[in-house]
């Protein structure tokens, strides 16, 4: 049985994890279904940095500037037509080695992905999925150069993204909101021995937030930190990929202990870490807090 889609991803700098790759395949499947194309399709995707996409943009489009995404379709669609109207043209691009019709190439700059995700207040995951989907609809004949075409293309993108739960995120969890949720958890801390309350809020890549507080015990070794309370709650509810954690306390900066750093590193080596105390805020990353960390990739299994 022939595959419905083939997505070949070239990631020379190793910027994508398995979750990101799986998301990109889902985006392709959803875009194809939303467009209503029956022909099996193949797309080549290159993940690059700003320097490389600027070089490509300069050589291919005579524009000496970096950008977020470039698309190079194989099909020249008739005016007003898109892929769903042109199955015969798509079949002319059939590649027997792929077993599918080659739709074209997409180049995405992960430097731009990260900057735009921060600018728009949503996750890197959402921005990656959006840019790929945007590129896919370009390959299927859509454009946004006129006020007539732009809303049509945008509506198709949103339909495809909504079908896989990758919404526009108007209600995205901002850093300020996450920090506020961590502060709110201070009221629930059980700290009769240290009197040092800590609250945490852990943002999963799917948009859910899991909160926790520290819970002490007369047998001190049984005490549980706020960060691990939130993490274990998240994992027990099916979340295993995370964007950021906010940690709150009073009196001093509540950077996570070694055990919490190691536990978080298991699931999110690139986690953003924010701590707040007495109105102060400091931001860092888990890799900075745990350099040369030991995680699943360290085990040759």
C-alpha positions in Angstrom: 0.0 0.0 0.0 1.4 3.4 -1.0 1.9 6.0 1.8 -0.3 9.0 1.6 2.5 11.4 2.5 6.3 11.3 2.6 8.1 14.0 4.5 11.8 14.0 4.1 13.5 16.2 6.7 17.1 17.4 6.5 18.2 18.8 9.8 22.0 19.3 9.6 22.3 21.2 12.8 20.2 18.8 14.8 17.6 21.4 15.9 14.6 19.1 15.9 13.7 16.5 18.5 11.4 13.5 17.9 8.4 15.4 19.0 9.0 18.2 16.5 9.4 15.7 13.7 6.2 13.9 14.6 4.4 17.2 14.8 5.6 18.1 11.3 4.3 14.8 9.9 0.9 15.5 11.5 0.9 19.0 10.0 1.5 17.5 6.5 -1.2 14.9 6.9 -3.7 17.6 8.1 -2.8 20.1 5.4 -3.3 17.4 2.7 -6.6 16.3 4.2 -7.8 19.9 4.5 -7.0 20.6 0.9 -8.7 17.4 -0.2 -5.9 16.0 -2.3 -6.1 12.3 -3.1 -2.7 11.8 -4.8 0.1 10.6 -2.5 2.4 13.6 -1.9 6.1 14.0 -0.9 7.8 17.1 0.4 11.4 17.9 1.2 12.0 20.1 4.3 15.3 21.7 5.3 15.8 23.0 8.8 18.5 25.8 8.8 19.7 28.9 10.6 19.3 32.5 9.6 22.6 32.6 7.8 21.8 29.7 5.5 18.2 30.8 4.7 19.6 34.3 3.9 22.1 32.7 1.5 19.3 30.7 -0.2 17.0 33.8 -0.3 19.8 35.8 -2.0 20.7 33.1 -4.6 17.1 32.0 -5.4 15.1 35.2 -5.0 17.7 38.0 -5.1 16.7 39.1 -1.6 19.7 39.5 0.7 17.9 39.0 3.9 17.0 36.2 6.3 13.3 35.1 6.6 11.3 32.5 8.4 10.2 30.1 5.6 10.8 29.7 1.9 8.7 27.4 -0.4 9.6 26.1 -3.8 6.7 24.3 -5.5 7.1 21.9 -8.4 3.7 22.6 -9.8 2.8 25.7 -11.7 -0.9 26.0 -10.9 -3.3 27.8 -13.3 -4.7 31.1 -12.1 -7.3 30.6 -9.3 -6.6 26.9 -9.0 -5.0 25.0 -6.1 -3.9 21.4 -5.6 -7.3 20.0 -5.1 -8.3 21.2 -8.6 -5.1 19.9 -10.2 -4.7 16.2 -9.4 -3.6 15.6 -13.0 -0.8 18.2 -12.7 0.3 16.6 -9.4 0.5 13.2 -10.9 2.9 14.5 -13.5 5.3 15.1 -10.6 5.2 11.4 -9.6 8.6 10.1 -8.4 8.8 6.3 -8.7 11.6 6.2 -6.1 9.4 8.0 -3.5 6.1 6.4 -4.6 4.5 9.8 -4.5 4.2 13.1 -6.3 6.8 15.6 -5.3 5.1 18.8 -4.2 8.2 20.8 -3.6 10.7 22.0 -1.0 10.3 24.0 2.2 13.2 25.7 4.1 12.6 26.9 7.7 14.9 29.0 9.8 14.8 27.8 13.4 16.4 31.1 14.5 13.3 32.9 13.2 11.0 30.2 14.7 12.4 31.0 18.2 12.3 34.8 17.8 8.8 34.8 16.4 7.5 32.4 19.0 8.7 34.8 21.8 7.4 37.8 19.9 3.9 36.3 19.4 3.7 34.8 22.9 3.3 31.2 21.9 5.4 28.0 21.9 8.3 27.1 19.6 6.2 24.0 18.8 3.3 26.0 17.6 5.5 28.3 15.5 7.2 25.4 13.9 3.9 23.7 13.0 2.5 27.0 11.7 5.5 27.8 9.4 5.5 24.3 7.9 1.8 24.4 7.3 2.2 27.9 5.8 4.8 26.5 3.5 2.7 23.5 2.6 -0.2 25.6 1.4 2.2 27.7 -0.7 3.2 24.4 -2.3 -0.5 23.6 -2.9 -1.1 26.9 -4.8 -2.1 29.4 -2.2 -0.7 32.9 -1.7 -1.2 36.0 0.5 0.0 38.8 -1.8 -3.4 40.3 -2.3 -6.2 41.2 0.2 -8.4 38.7 -1.6 -5.9 35.8 -1.4 -4.6 36.3 2.1 -7.8 35.5 4.1 -8.4 32.4 2.0 -4.9 31.0 2.7 -5.1 32.0 6.3 -8.4 30.2 6.8 -7.0 27.0 5.2 -3.9 27.2 7.5 -6.1 27.6 10.6 -8.4 24.7 9.6 -5.5 22.4 9.2 -3.8 23.5 12.5 -7.1 23.3 14.4 -7.6 19.8 13.2 -4.5 18.6 15.1 -5.1 20.9 18.1 -2.5 23.5 17.2 -4.6 26.6 17.7 -3.6 30.2 17.4 -3.1 30.4 21.1 -4.8 33.7 21.9 -4.9 32.4 25.4 -1.3 31.4 25.5 0.4 31.1 28.8 2.8 34.1 29.1 5.8 34.2 31.3 4.0 36.6 33.6 1.0 34.3 33.9 3.2 31.3 34.6 5.1 33.2 37.3 1.8 34.3 38.8 0.6 30.7 39.0 3.8 29.7 40.8 3.3 32.5 43.3 -0.3 31.4 43.8 1.0 27.9 44.9 2.9 29.3 47.8 -0.3 29.3 49.8 -0.5 25.5 49.6 3.1 24.6 50.7 3.4 22.4 53.7 6.6 23.6 55.4 6.4 23.2 59.2 10.1 22.5 59.4 12.0 24.8 57.1 9.2 27.5 56.8 10.5 28.0 53.2 7.5 27.8 50.9 8.0 27.1 47.2 5.5 27.1 44.4 6.0 25.9 40.9 4.1 26.0 37.5 5.3 23.8 34.7 4.2 24.5 31.1 3.8 21.5 28.9 4.2 21.8 25.1 0.5 21.0 24.6 -0.4 24.2 26.5 -1.4 22.6 29.8 0.1 23.9 33.0 0.8 21.7 36.0 1.3 23.3 39.4 3.0 22.1 42.6 4.2 23.1 46.0 6.8 21.7 48.4 5.5 19.1 50.9 7.8 18.5 53.9 7.9 15.4 56.1 9.1 14.7 59.6 11.3 12.1 58.0 13.2 14.7 56.0 14.2 12.4 53.2 10.6 12.1 52.2 10.2 15.8 51.5 9.1 16.6 48.0 10.1 19.8 46.2 7.6 21.9 44.3 9.2 21.3 41.0 9.0 17.6 41.2 5.5 17.7 42.5 4.5 19.6 39.3 6.6 17.3 37.1 5.3 14.0 38.5 1.7 15.4 38.3 2.3 16.2 34.6 3.8 12.9 33.7 1.0 11.0 35.5 -1.5 12.9 33.3 0.3 12.1 30.0 2.6 15.1 29.5 6.2 14.4 28.8 7.4 17.4 26.8 7.7 20.8 28.5 8.5 24.4 27.5 9.1 26.3 30.8 8.9 26.2 34.5 8.3 29.1 37.0 9.4 28.7 40.6 8.4 31.1 43.4 9.5 31.7 47.0 10.0 34.5 49.5 13.3 35.8 50.9 15.7 34.3 48.4 15.9 33.1 44.8 14.4 29.5 44.6 16.7 27.9 42.0 15.9 24.2 41.8 17.9 21.7 43.8 20.1 19.1 42.1 17.5 16.4 42.3 14.9 18.6 40.6 17.3 19.7 37.9 18.1 16.0 37.1 14.4 15.1 37.2 13.4 17.9 34.8 16.4 17.1 32.5 15.0 13.7 31.9 12.1 15.2 30.0 13.2 18.7 28.9 16.9 19.5 28.6 16.1 22.8 26.9 13.5 23.9 29.5 13.3 27.6 30.2 13.6 28.3 34.0 12.2 31.4 35.7 12.5 32.1 39.4 10.8 34.9 41.3 11.0 36.1 44.9 10.0 39.4 46.6 9.1 40.9 43.2 12.4 39.9 41.6 12.6 37.7 38.5 15.5 35.8 37.0 15.4 33.8 33.8 17.8 31.0 32.7 17.7 27.6 31.1 18.0 24.1 32.4 21.1 23.5 30.3 22.8 26.5 32.1 21.8 25.1 35.5 22.9 21.6 34.6 25.7 21.7 32.1 26.7 18.4 30.5 23.6 16.9 32.0 23.0 13.2 32.1 19.8 12.1 30.3 18.2 9.5 28.1 20.5 10.3 25.2 23.5 9.6 27.4 22.5 5.9 27.6 23.5 3.9 24.5 20.2 1.9 24.4 
